[in-house]
Amino acid sequence: MAKLTAPDGHRVPTQWNDTEVGYPTDPCLHELVEEQVRRTPDAIAVVSDERTVRYAELDREANRLAHRLRAAGVGAESVVGVCLHRGVDLVVALLGVLKAGGAYLPVDPDQPADRIRYLLTDSKATTVLTGPGVDHEPLAAATGTPIRVDDDHRGLPDGDLEPVVGPANAAYVIYTSGSTGRPKGVVVEHRSIVNRVRWMPDARGAESGVVFQKTPFGFDVSVCELFSPLTTGATLVMARPGGHRDPAYLARAVAERQVTSIRFVPSMLRAFLEVLPPGRTSLPSIRQVLCSGEALPADLVAAAHDRLDCEVFNLYGPTEATVEVTSARCLPGEAVTIGRPAANTRTYVVDGELRPVSVGEPGELLLAGIQLARGYLGRPGLTATSFVPDPFADRPGQRMYRTGDQARYRPDGSIEYLGRRDHQVKIRGFRIELGEIESVLGQHPAVRAAVVDVRHGAVGGPQLVGYLLPAGPEPADHRAVRAYLAEQVPEHMVPQSWVTLDDLPLTGSGKIDRRRLPQPAPAGSVTDGAAMAPRTPTEQAVAEVWTEVLGVDRCGIHDDFFDLGGHSLLATQVIALLHERFPVDLPVSAVFEAPTVAELATVLQRAVEERVAGMSESELETMLAQVGRK
């Protein structure tokens, strides 16, 4: 492919990723897995805390489920909801949907019921797969009686089904945050995800060996975590439900399962490294760490190399371009970039008129090639706006995706990411349209108008702040508004701080001037002088941990962790520090279920008492000695 030429005559390094890779056939995603089953039927495919399955067994279970789905009317372009907790059944369900010919729709069972109903209704899901521990009410309301993956399907055939889909059919639909107030579904075809799944192992040797699956499956990065290992003969280790939030658990699981490849959002990688014992290579099995979802700082690259002594890759890509389209191997002391494009992918950096800019000049990053998604489900207008004709392609009919990201080419041809051009943000790896949150807040009866913005707090990195104009003379109750929002959007979309305003600052053209939005008050200020002090040693310990993690001067026993600026990543730090003081392992979910000092102290005290009650005298003496040394 010919080089583009910028207006000043400089050659622009816009090209295929070395050469256009022609794969020998065009299979569907599940057919790649079936090929691997035939190569290594007896190899271990998936491991969870509950059970282990080999490739042949996984294939038979998925085939039986696929026959059940096919009998229920699932076929090409059918959308099938999958609402399951992480485990072997989740892998069986996703593979079964693909084998039946459908496109799977991940539905996180921990999301608010209203959001679950919306996803299933908006996608026109044919049916939904579910299992133990899932609330079936919102599922049944949208699709009728769900099909349980753990039902006995042994009477059904376990051989491969007659193919009904090809590379151009939909493989999955993943919903992303939408600026209009509702999430939008991105439709990805088999040929796009097959290119992505094949590219990374071919180009980097990554996603092989023993791969840890911990990304929530509603996040598109999970697609590669789940399927890349199963196309290379690797073993897929499933983290326990909720385990992705707990760095101490992750470290133990990596050591126990001898994980060789693991993926992190950079902020979680930092938390993971902090819980490792002193010294280098405390987890020698890890050969590669893959980072994506947010900017990767150079100091974190150095820390990962120092503590883990492994390869570190930085990957970039929006859901609309099938997980990731660029990668870079990162070394200590070198600039961190998002690297070069994937096989069969083109990248452009352009100005406002979609003209290529010179090397070193900033512009909007555009993507093209086989990995582009089909578009937004049921939204042709939005699809046409975001996926535009590619005037630089050497074949007619090609499209480009406008990412909205700022970038520039470096002299060596790698791409440097410079941030967003709009009001889309990344918080702890989750892509968020601020307009979606603002739209929901505006529906609260006590709120006349709302703006959400990002501020960098003293702890925990970037945080969402909600600015509210009350509908009446009295300020809106921040806790009531927060609870209202939490019933409709995921936890990562709920602001950590709130500010009541009399008026919104405006620019001369009448737009909101985000630069003039005030900084929120320090998180600890929600506690007044009459707040109740800790009454027991356990409450005192919890309060001390909260003040350290949240960066506040003090907190009362009835203060809410999330009202003080807490979020899931900070909750993992709370659990890790409490584990240093008490001989119990609380799950991170305990902070969500008991969000005040008093409530969490009660849970902690009960856990300690239960552990002590089951100990022998010698075990108790050993435990007390260890606690005394901490």
C-alpha positions as CSV (number, residue, x, y, z in Angstrom):
1,M,0.0,0.0,0.0
2,A,1.4,3.4,-0.9
3,K,2.4,5.9,1.7
4,L,0.2,8.9,2.2
5,T,1.6,12.4,1.8
6,A,0.9,15.2,4.2
7,P,0.2,18.8,2.9
8,D,3.8,19.8,3.6
9,G,5.2,16.9,1.7
10,H,6.3,14.7,4.7
11,R,5.6,11.0,4.3
12,V,3.0,9.8,6.8
13,P,3.6,6.3,8.2
14,T,0.1,5.0,7.5
15,Q,0.2,1.5,6.3
16,W,-0.6,-2.2,7.0
17,N,1.2,-3.5,10.0
18,D,4.3,-4.6,7.9
19,T,2.3,-6.6,5.3
20,E,-1.3,-7.5,4.7
21,V,-1.7,-10.9,6.3
22,G,-3.6,-13.4,4.3
23,Y,-4.9,-16.1,6.6
24,P,-5.4,-19.5,4.8
25,T,-9.1,-19.7,5.5
26,D,-11.9,-17.6,6.8
27,P,-13.4,-19.6,9.7
28,C,-15.8,-18.3,12.4
29,L,-14.6,-17.8,15.9
30,H,-16.1,-21.1,17.3
31,E,-14.5,-23.0,14.3
32,L,-11.1,-21.9,15.5
33,V,-11.9,-23.5,18.8
34,E,-13.1,-26.6,17.1
35,E,-9.9,-26.9,15.2
36,Q,-8.0,-26.7,18.4
37,V,-10.2,-29.4,20.0
38,R,-9.2,-31.8,17.2
39,R,-5.5,-31.0,17.8
40,T,-5.5,-31.3,21.6
41,P,-8.7,-33.1,22.8
42,D,-7.2,-34.2,26.1
43,A,-5.5,-31.0,27.1
44,I,-6.9,-29.0,29.9
45,A,-9.0,-26.2,28.5
46,V,-10.7,-24.4,31.4
47,V,-10.1,-24.4,35.1
48,S,-12.2,-22.8,37.8
49,D,-12.5,-23.2,41.6
50,E,-15.4,-25.7,41.0
51,R,-14.1,-27.9,38.2
52,T,-11.7,-28.5,35.3
53,V,-12.7,-29.5,31.7
54,R,-10.6,-30.7,28.9
55,Y,-11.0,-29.5,25.3
56,A,-13.1,-32.5,24.1
57,E,-15.4,-32.2,27.1
58,L,-15.8,-28.5,26.7
59,D,-16.7,-29.0,23.1
60,R,-19.3,-31.7,23.8
61,E,-21.0,-29.6,26.5
62,A,-21.1,-26.5,24.2
63,N,-22.5,-28.7,21.3
64,R,-25.3,-30.0,23.5
65,L,-26.2,-26.5,24.6
66,A,-26.0,-25.3,20.9
67,H,-28.5,-28.0,19.9
68,R,-30.8,-26.8,22.6
69,L,-30.5,-23.3,21.4
70,R,-30.9,-24.3,17.7
71,A,-34.2,-26.1,18.7
72,A,-35.3,-22.8,20.4
73,G,-35.0,-21.0,17.1
74,V,-31.5,-19.5,17.5
75,G,-29.7,-19.0,14.2
76,A,-27.7,-16.6,12.1
77,E,-28.0,-13.0,13.5
78,S,-30.0,-14.1,16.5
79,V,-28.9,-12.2,19.7
80,V,-28.7,-14.4,22.8
81,G,-28.2,-12.9,26.2
82,V,-25.7,-14.5,28.5
83,C,-26.2,-13.6,32.2
84,L,-23.8,-15.7,34.3
85,H,-21.2,-15.4,36.9
86,R,-17.6,-16.2,35.9
87,G,-16.9,-19.9,35.7
88,V,-16.7,-22.9,33.3
89,D,-20.4,-22.6,32.5
90,L,-19.8,-19.1,31.2
91,V,-17.3,-20.5,28.6
92,V,-19.7,-23.3,27.7
93,A,-22.5,-20.7,27.2
94,L,-20.6,-18.3,25.0
95,L,-19.2,-21.2,22.8
96,G,-22.7,-22.8,22.7
97,V,-24.3,-19.6,21.4
98,L,-21.6,-19.2,18.6
99,K,-22.0,-22.9,17.6
100,A,-25.8,-22.4,17.4
101,G,-25.2,-19.5,15.0
102,G,-26.1,-16.7,17.3
103,A,-24.4,-13.6,18.5
104,Y,-23.8,-13.5,22.3
105,L,-24.8,-10.5,24.3
106,P,-22.9,-10.3,27.7
107,V,-25.2,-9.2,30.5
108,D,-23.4,-8.8,33.8
109,P,-25.7,-10.2,36.6
110,D,-24.3,-7.5,39.0
111,Q,-25.7,-4.7,36.9
112,P,-28.9,-2.9,38.0
113,A,-32.1,-4.7,37.0
114,D,-33.4,-1.8,34.9
115,R,-30.2,-1.8,32.9
116,I,-30.4,-5.6,32.4
117,R,-33.9,-5.3,31.1
118,Y,-32.9,-2.4,28.7
119,L,-30.0,-4.4,27.2
120,L,-32.2,-7.4,26.5
121,T,-35.0,-5.4,25.2
122,D,-33.0,-3.0,23.0
123,S,-31.0,-5.9,21.5
124,K,-34.2,-7.8,20.8
125,A,-32.5,-10.9,22.4
126,T,-34.1,-14.1,21.3
127,T,-33.5,-15.8,24.7
128,V,-31.1,-15.6,27.5
129,L,-28.8,-18.1,29.2
130,T,-28.3,-18.1,32.9
131,G,-27.4,-20.2,35.9
132,P,-27.1,-20.3,39.7
133,G,-27.0,-17.1,41.8
134,V,-28.6,-14.9,39.1
135,D,-31.9,-12.9,39.6
136,H,-34.1,-14.3,36.9
137,E,-36.9,-11.6,37.2
138,P,-35.3,-9.0,34.9
139,L,-34.4,-11.7,32.4
140,A,-37.8,-13.2,32.2
141,A,-39.4,-9.8,31.9
142,A,-37.4,-9.1,28.8
143,T,-37.2,-12.5,27.0
144,G,-39.5,-15.0,28.8
145,T,-38.2,-18.1,30.7
146,P,-34.4,-18.2,30.5
147,I,-32.5,-21.3,29.6
148,R,-30.2,-22.6,32.4
149,V,-26.8,-23.7,31.3
150,D,-26.5,-26.0,34.3
151,D,-29.6,-28.0,33.3
152,D,-29.1,-31.6,32.2
153,H,-28.6,-31.5,28.5
154,R,-27.1,-35.0,28.3
155,G,-29.9,-36.3,26.1
156,L,-29.0,-33.9,23.3
157,P,-26.4,-34.7,20.5
158,D,-22.8,-33.7,21.3
159,G,-21.4,-33.5,17.8
160,D,-20.7,-30.3,15.9
161,L,-23.7,-28.7,14.3
162,E,-24.3,-28.0,10.6
163,P,-22.8,-24.5,10.0
164,V,-25.4,-21.7,9.5
165,V,-23.1,-18.6,9.7
166,G,-20.1,-17.3,7.9
167,P,-17.4,-14.7,8.5
168,A,-19.7,-11.8,7.8
169,N,-22.3,-12.8,10.4
170,A,-22.5,-11.3,13.9
171,A,-20.4,-13.0,16.6
172,Y,-21.3,-10.8,19.6
173,V,-22.9,-7.5,20.7
174,I,-21.3,-5.5,23.4
175,Y,-22.9,-2.4,24.8
176,T,-20.9,0.7,25.5
177,S,-21.7,4.0,27.2
178,G,-23.8,6.4,25.1
179,S,-23.9,10.1,25.1
180,T,-27.7,10.2,24.6
181,G,-28.4,8.7,28.0
182,R,-28.6,5.0,27.0
183,P,-25.9,2.5,26.2
184,K,-25.5,1.5,22.5
185,G,-24.8,-1.9,21.2
186,V,-21.7,-2.5,19.0
187,V,-22.1,-5.5,16.5
188,V,-18.9,-7.3,15.8
189,E,-18.6,-9.9,13.0
190,H,-16.7,-13.2,13.1
191,R,-14.1,-12.1,10.6
192,S,-13.2,-9.1,12.8
193,I,-12.7,-11.0,16.0
194,V,-11.0,-13.9,14.2
195,N,-8.4,-11.4,12.9
196,R,-7.8,-10.0,16.4
197,V,-7.6,-13.5,18.0
198,R,-5.1,-14.7,15.4
199,W,-3.0,-11.5,15.3
200,M,-1.7,-11.3,18.9
201,P,-0.3,-14.9,19.2
202,D,1.1,-14.6,15.7
203,A,2.8,-11.2,16.2
204,R,3.7,-11.4,19.9
205,G,3.4,-14.9,21.1
206,A,1.1,-13.5,23.8
207,E,-2.2,-15.0,25.2
208,S,-0.8,-18.5,25.3
209,G,0.4,-20.9,28.0
210,V,-1.8,-20.5,31.1
211,V,-4.0,-17.4,30.7
212,F,-5.9,-15.8,33.6
213,Q,-9.5,-14.7,32.7
214,K,-10.5,-12.0,35.1
215,T,-11.9,-9.2,33.0
216,P,-15.7,-8.8,33.4
217,F,-17.2,-10.3,30.2
218,G,-19.3,-7.2,29.5
219,F,-16.0,-5.5,28.8
220,D,-14.8,-6.3,25.2
221,V,-11.2,-7.1,26.4
222,S,-12.7,-10.3,27.8
223,V,-13.4,-11.7,24.3
224,C,-9.6,-12.1,23.7
225,E,-9.0,-13.3,27.3
226,L,-11.7,-16.0,26.7
227,F,-11.1,-17.1,23.2
228,S,-7.4,-16.5,22.3
229,P,-6.2,-19.2,24.7
230,L,-8.8,-21.7,23.4
231,T,-7.5,-21.3,19.8
232,T,-3.8,-22.0,20.8
233,G,-4.2,-24.9,23.1
234,A,-3.6,-22.9,26.2
235,T,-5.3,-23.4,29.6
236,L,-7.8,-20.8,30.6
237,V,-8.0,-20.1,34.3
238,M,-11.2,-18.5,35.5
239,A,-10.9,-16.0,38.4
240,R,-13.6,-16.5,41.0
241,P,-16.6,-14.2,40.7
242,G,-15.7,-10.7,42.0
243,G,-12.0,-11.8,42.2
244,H,-10.9,-9.2,39.6
245,R,-11.3,-6.5,42.2
246,D,-9.0,-8.2,44.8
247,P,-5.3,-7.9,44.0
248,A,-4.3,-10.1,46.9
249,Y,-6.5,-12.9,45.6
250,L,-5.2,-12.5,42.1
251,A,-1.6,-12.8,43.3
252,R,-2.5,-16.0,45.2
253,A,-4.3,-17.5,42.2
254,V,-1.5,-16.7,39.8
255,A,1.0,-18.5,42.1
256,E,-1.3,-21.5,42.7
257,R,-2.3,-21.9,39.0
258,Q,1.1,-21.0,37.6
259,V,-0.4,-18.4,35.3
260,T,1.9,-17.3,32.5
261,S,-0.2,-14.5,30.9
262,I,-2.3,-11.9,32.6
263,R,-4.0,-8.7,31.6
264,F,-4.6,-5.5,33.6
265,V,-6.0,-2.1,33.5
266,P,-2.9,0.0,34.5
267,S,-4.5,1.2,37.7
268,M,-5.2,-2.4,38.8
269,L,-1.7,-3.4,37.8
270,R,-0.3,-0.9,40.3
271,A,-2.6,-2.2,43.0
272,F,-1.5,-5.8,42.1
273,L,2.2,-4.9,42.4
274,E,1.7,-3.3,45.7
275,V,0.4,-6.5,47.4
276,L,3.3,-8.6,46.2
277,P,5.9,-9.5,48.8
278,P,9.3,-7.7,48.7
279,G,11.8,-8.9,46.1
280,R,12.0,-9.5,42.5
281,T,10.1,-12.3,40.6
282,S,7.8,-13.3,43.5
283,L,5.6,-14.7,40.7
284,P,8.1,-16.4,38.4
285,S,5.5,-18.1,36.2
286,I,4.3,-14.8,34.6
287,R,5.9,-14.4,31.2
288,Q,3.8,-11.5,29.9
289,V,1.6,-8.7,31.2
290,L,-0.9,-7.1,28.8
291,C,-2.1,-3.6,29.6
292,S,-5.1,-1.8,28.1
293,G,-8.1,0.3,28.9
294,E,-6.3,3.4,30.1
295,A,-2.9,5.2,29.7
296,L,0.1,3.2,30.8
297,P,2.6,5.3,32.8
298,A,6.3,4.8,32.3
299,D,7.0,4.3,36.0
300,L,4.5,1.4,36.0
301,V,6.3,-0.2,33.1
302,A,9.5,0.0,35.1
303,A,7.8,-1.4,38.2
304,A,6.3,-4.3,36.4
305,H,9.7,-5.3,34.9
306,D,11.4,-4.9,38.2
307,R,8.8,-6.9,40.2
308,L,7.8,-9.5,37.7
309,D,10.7,-9.7,35.2
310,C,8.4,-10.3,32.3
311,E,7.4,-8.8,29.0
312,V,5.0,-5.9,29.2
313,F,2.7,-5.0,26.3
314,N,0.6,-1.9,25.9
315,L,-2.5,-2.3,23.7
316,Y,-5.0,0.2,22.4
317,G,-8.4,-0.1,20.7
318,P,-12.1,0.9,21.0
319,T,-14.9,-1.6,21.0
320,E,-15.8,-0.4,17.5
321,A,-12.6,-1.8,16.2
322,T,-12.8,-5.2,17.9
323,V,-11.0,-5.0,21.2
324,E,-7.5,-3.8,20.2
325,V,-5.8,-2.6,17.0
326,T,-2.4,-1.5,18.1
327,S,0.3,-2.9,20.4
328,A,3.7,-2.0,21.7
329,R,6.3,-4.0,23.7
330,C,7.3,-1.6,26.5
331,L,10.8,-1.5,28.1
332,P,12.0,0.5,31.1
333,G,13.4,3.8,30.3
334,E,11.7,4.1,26.9
335,A,8.8,6.2,25.9
336,V,5.4,4.4,26.3
337,T,3.4,4.4,23.0
338,I,0.4,2.5,21.8
339,G,2.7,1.0,19.1
340,R,1.8,0.0,15.6
341,P,-1.3,-1.4,14.0
342,A,-2.5,-5.0,14.0
343,A,-2.4,-7.2,10.9
344,N,-4.9,-6.1,8.3
345,T,-5.5,-2.8,10.1
346,R,-4.7,0.8,8.9
347,T,-4.3,3.8,11.1
348,Y,-4.5,7.5,10.1
349,V,-3.8,10.7,12.0
350,V,-5.8,13.5,10.4
351,D,-6.8,17.1,11.0
352,G,-10.4,18.5,11.2
353,E,-10.8,18.2,7.4
354,L,-9.7,14.5,7.5
355,R,-6.4,15.3,5.9
356,P,-3.3,13.5,7.0
357,V,-1.0,15.5,9.3
358,S,2.8,15.5,9.4
359,V,4.9,13.2,11.6
360,G,4.9,14.7,15.1
361,E,1.7,16.8,14.5
362,P,-1.3,16.0,16.7
363,G,-4.6,15.0,15.1
364,E,-7.6,12.6,15.4
365,L,-6.7,8.9,15.2
366,L,-8.8,7.0,12.6
367,L,-8.9,3.3,12.1
368,A,-9.6,1.1,9.1
369,G,-9.4,-2.5,8.0
370,I,-11.0,-5.8,8.7
371,Q,-11.4,-5.3,12.5
372,L,-14.0,-2.5,12.2
373,A,-17.3,-3.5,13.7
374,R,-20.4,-3.6,11.6
375,G,-21.8,-0.6,13.5
376,Y,-24.3,0.2,16.2
377,L,-27.2,-2.1,16.6
378,G,-30.4,-0.4,15.3
379,R,-28.8,3.0,15.0
380,P,-27.9,3.6,11.3
381,G,-27.6,7.3,11.7
382,L,-25.0,7.0,14.5
383,T,-23.2,4.3,12.5
384,A,-23.0,6.5,9.5
385,T,-21.6,9.4,11.6
386,S,-18.9,7.3,13.3
387,F,-18.0,4.9,10.4
388,V,-17.2,7.1,7.4
389,P,-15.9,6.3,3.9
390,D,-12.1,5.8,3.7
391,P,-10.7,8.0,0.9
392,F,-7.2,6.6,1.4
393,A,-8.0,2.9,0.8
394,D,-6.8,1.1,-2.3
395,R,-10.2,-0.6,-2.7
396,P,-13.6,1.0,-3.0
397,G,-16.2,0.7,-0.3
398,Q,-13.8,0.7,2.6
399,R,-14.7,2.5,5.9
400,M,-12.8,4.3,8.6
401,Y,-13.8,4.7,12.3
402,R,-13.5,8.1,13.9
403,T,-12.1,7.3,17.4
404,G,-12.3,10.8,18.8
405,D,-8.8,10.1,20.3
406,Q,-5.9,12.5,19.8
407,A,-2.6,11.0,18.7
408,R,0.5,11.7,16.7
409,Y,3.1,9.6,14.8
410,R,6.6,9.4,16.2
411,P,9.5,9.4,13.7
412,D,9.9,5.6,14.1
413,G,6.3,5.1,12.9
414,S,4.8,4.2,16.3
415,I,1.7,6.1,17.6
416,E,1.6,8.3,20.7
417,Y,-1.8,8.6,22.4
418,L,-2.6,12.1,23.5
419,G,-6.1,11.8,25.0
420,R,-9.7,12.4,24.1
421,R,-11.2,15.2,21.9
422,D,-14.7,15.0,23.5
423,H,-16.5,14.2,26.7
424,Q,-15.8,10.5,26.7
425,V,-13.5,9.4,29.5
426,K,-11.9,6.3,30.8
427,I,-12.2,5.5,34.5
428,R,-10.4,2.4,35.8
429,G,-10.5,1.1,32.3
430,F,-14.2,1.6,31.7
431,R,-15.2,3.8,28.8
432,I,-17.8,6.3,29.9
433,E,-19.8,8.9,28.0
434,L,-20.4,11.7,30.6
435,G,-23.6,12.6,28.8
436,E,-25.2,9.2,29.7
437,I,-24.7,9.9,33.4
438,E,-26.0,13.5,33.0
439,S,-29.1,12.3,31.2
440,V,-30.0,9.9,34.0
441,L,-29.3,12.5,36.7
442,G,-31.6,15.0,34.9
443,Q,-34.5,12.6,35.4
444,H,-34.4,12.8,39.2
445,P,-37.2,15.0,40.4
446,A,-34.9,17.0,42.7
447,V,-32.5,17.8,39.9
448,R,-33.1,20.7,37.5
449,A,-29.8,20.1,35.6
450,A,-26.7,18.1,36.0
451,V,-23.1,18.1,34.7
452,V,-20.6,15.3,35.3
453,D,-16.8,15.9,34.9
454,V,-13.5,14.3,35.8
455,R,-11.2,15.6,38.5
456,H,-8.0,14.1,39.8
457,G,-8.3,13.5,43.5
458,A,-5.6,13.0,46.1
459,V,-6.1,9.3,46.0
460,G,-7.3,6.7,43.5
461,G,-6.5,8.6,40.3
462,P,-9.2,10.3,38.1
463,Q,-12.7,10.5,39.7
464,L,-16.1,11.5,38.5
465,V,-17.7,14.5,40.1
466,G,-21.4,15.3,39.8
467,Y,-22.5,18.9,39.7
468,L,-26.2,19.4,40.5
469,L,-28.6,22.3,40.1
470,P,-31.6,21.6,42.4
471,A,-35.1,21.7,41.1
472,G,-36.3,23.6,44.2
473,P,-35.1,26.0,46.8
474,E,-33.4,23.3,48.9
475,P,-30.2,21.5,47.8
476,A,-30.6,18.0,46.3
477,D,-29.9,15.2,48.7
478,H,-26.6,13.9,47.4
479,R,-27.1,10.5,48.9
480,A,-30.6,10.1,47.5
481,V,-29.4,11.2,44.1
482,R,-26.4,8.8,44.2
483,A,-28.7,5.9,45.2
484,Y,-31.1,6.8,42.4
485,L,-28.2,6.7,39.9
486,A,-26.8,3.5,41.3
487,E,-30.1,1.7,40.5
488,Q,-29.7,2.5,36.8
489,V,-26.0,2.5,35.9
490,P,-23.0,0.3,36.8
491,E,-20.9,1.2,39.8
492,H,-18.0,2.7,37.8
493,M,-20.5,5.4,36.4
494,V,-21.5,6.7,39.8
495,P,-19.6,9.9,40.8
496,Q,-17.5,9.8,43.9
497,S,-18.0,13.5,44.7
498,W,-21.0,15.8,44.5
499,V,-21.3,19.6,44.3
500,T,-24.5,21.7,44.4
501,L,-24.5,24.8,42.2
502,D,-26.8,27.8,41.9
503,D,-25.9,28.2,38.2
504,L,-23.7,26.4,35.6
505,P,-20.7,28.4,34.3
506,L,-21.2,29.1,30.6
507,T,-18.9,30.2,27.8
508,G,-19.6,33.2,25.7
509,S,-21.4,30.9,23.2
510,G,-23.7,29.5,25.9
511,K,-22.0,26.2,26.3
512,I,-21.0,24.8,29.7
513,D,-17.5,26.0,30.7
514,R,-16.1,22.8,32.3
515,R,-12.9,24.6,33.2
516,R,-14.8,26.8,35.6
517,L,-16.6,24.0,37.4
518,P,-15.4,24.2,41.0
519,Q,-13.2,21.5,42.7
520,P,-15.3,19.4,45.0
521,A,-14.7,19.8,48.7
522,P,-12.3,17.3,50.3
523,A,-13.9,13.9,50.6
524,G,-13.7,14.0,54.4
525,S,-15.8,17.1,54.7
526,V,-19.1,15.1,54.6
527,T,-18.3,14.2,58.2
528,D,-19.5,16.8,60.6
529,G,-18.1,17.6,64.0
530,A,-20.7,15.5,65.8
531,A,-19.9,12.3,63.9
532,M,-19.8,9.3,66.1
533,A,-16.3,8.1,66.9
534,P,-15.3,4.4,66.9
535,R,-16.5,2.5,69.9
536,T,-14.5,-0.7,69.6
537,P,-11.0,-1.7,68.5
538,T,-12.3,-3.2,65.3
539,E,-14.2,0.0,64.4
540,Q,-11.1,1.9,65.2
541,A,-9.0,-0.3,62.9
542,V,-11.5,0.1,60.1
543,A,-11.7,3.8,60.5
544,E,-7.9,4.1,60.4
545,V,-7.7,2.1,57.2
546,W,-10.4,4.3,55.6
547,T,-8.6,7.5,56.5
548,E,-5.4,6.1,55.0
549,V,-7.0,4.8,51.8
550,L,-9.4,7.7,51.2
551,G,-6.9,10.5,52.2
552,V,-9.3,12.0,54.8
553,D,-8.5,13.3,58.3
554,R,-11.2,11.4,60.1
555,C,-14.5,9.5,59.5
556,G,-17.4,8.6,61.7
557,I,-18.7,5.1,62.1
558,H,-21.8,5.8,60.1
559,D,-20.1,7.5,57.2
560,D,-20.5,5.7,53.8
561,F,-17.3,4.6,52.1
562,F,-18.6,5.7,48.7
563,D,-19.9,9.0,49.9
564,L,-16.3,9.7,51.1
565,G,-15.0,9.2,47.6
566,G,-14.5,5.4,47.6
567,H,-14.8,3.1,44.6
568,S,-14.0,-0.5,43.7
569,L,-10.3,0.0,43.3
570,L,-9.9,1.7,46.6
571,A,-12.1,-1.0,48.2
572,T,-9.4,-3.5,47.2
573,Q,-6.8,-1.5,49.2
574,V,-9.1,-1.4,52.2
575,I,-9.4,-5.2,52.1
576,A,-5.6,-5.7,51.7
577,L,-4.8,-3.4,54.7
578,L,-7.4,-5.1,56.9
579,H,-5.9,-8.5,56.0
580,E,-2.6,-7.2,57.3
581,R,-4.2,-6.5,60.7
582,F,-6.7,-9.3,61.0
583,P,-6.2,-13.1,60.3
584,V,-9.1,-13.3,57.8
585,D,-9.6,-12.9,54.1
586,L,-12.7,-10.8,53.4
587,P,-13.9,-10.5,49.8
588,V,-13.9,-7.0,48.3
589,S,-17.7,-7.3,48.0
590,A,-17.9,-6.9,51.8
591,V,-17.2,-3.2,51.3
592,F,-20.1,-2.9,48.9
593,E,-22.4,-4.9,51.2
594,A,-21.3,-3.2,54.4
595,P,-20.3,0.3,53.3
596,T,-20.1,2.1,56.7
597,V,-17.3,1.7,59.3
598,A,-19.8,0.2,61.8
599,E,-21.2,-2.3,59.3
600,L,-17.8,-3.4,57.9
601,A,-16.4,-3.7,61.5
602,T,-19.3,-6.1,62.4
603,V,-18.6,-8.2,59.3
604,L,-14.9,-8.3,60.1
605,Q,-15.4,-9.1,63.8
606,R,-17.8,-12.0,62.9
607,A,-15.3,-13.4,60.4
608,V,-12.5,-13.3,63.1
609,E,-14.7,-15.0,65.6
610,E,-15.7,-17.8,63.2
611,R,-12.1,-18.4,62.3
612,V,-11.0,-18.5,65.9
613,A,-13.8,-20.9,66.9
614,G,-12.5,-23.5,64.5
615,M,-8.9,-23.4,65.6
616,S,-7.0,-25.7,67.9
617,E,-5.0,-24.2,70.8
618,S,-1.7,-24.4,69.0
619,E,-3.2,-22.8,65.8
620,L,-4.6,-20.0,67.9
621,E,-1.2,-19.4,69.6
622,T,0.5,-19.2,66.2
623,M,-2.1,-16.8,64.8
624,L,-1.8,-14.5,67.9
625,A,2.0,-14.5,67.5
626,Q,1.7,-13.5,63.8
627,V,-0.8,-10.8,64.6
628,G,1.5,-9.5,67.3
629,R,4.3,-9.1,64.7
630,K,2.2,-7.1,62.3
